[in-house]
Amino acid sequence: MDVLIEDATFVTMASPERARSMLVRDGRIAAVGSAEAVRAQAGPGARVARLDGATVIPGLIDAHCHVSDVGYLAAAADCGQPSAPDIPAIQARLREAAARAPAGAWVTGSGYVEYKLRERRHPARADLDAAVRTGPPCSTTRPCTPAC
C-alpha cells in the first residue's frame, strides 16, 4: 500500500529545493516533490499522513559497530576532550572510575588524543600508576600480573 506524506518540509540533500510531499511504496521512497506531483503518482487508496508542517530529514545512521568494543568503551573512563584536557584530568577521571569499580577490577580509560593534551604526549606508566596503583610496583624483570 502506498503512503502519501503531506504538509511537511522534506530536506532531501539532493537539491537545495525543499519538497512538500513524499510517497512511500513498499517501504521505500518512491517520489518526493510538490504535493500535486507526488499525489499524482500515488496509487488508489493510498494512506495519507499529514505532518502539520514538520521537517523531515534523511536518517543518517551507520549501524556498523563491534559490539564488544562498544561495551568496553562504555565501561571505560572518559579521558577524551573536553573532559580531560591534560594528564592530571585523565588521572582524576581514572581515580573516579577506580572508586566506582569493585576491588581488584581493571580500570580503563579511552578517548584521549595525545597531541590534543596540554602536555602533547601519551600518559606514561608513572602517570597512570599515580592515579590508580593499588598493588606493589611492577618489576621490569618479571611479567606483570593483575596483582601488581
Secondary structure, DSSP 4 states (H G I P E B T S, - for coil): -EEEEEEEEE--SS-SSPBSEEEEETTEEEEEE-HHHHHHHSPTT-EEEEEEEEEE----------HHHHHHHHHSEE--TTT--SHHHHHHHHHHHHHHSPTT----EE---GGGSTT-SPPPHHHHHHHH--SPPPPSSS---TT-
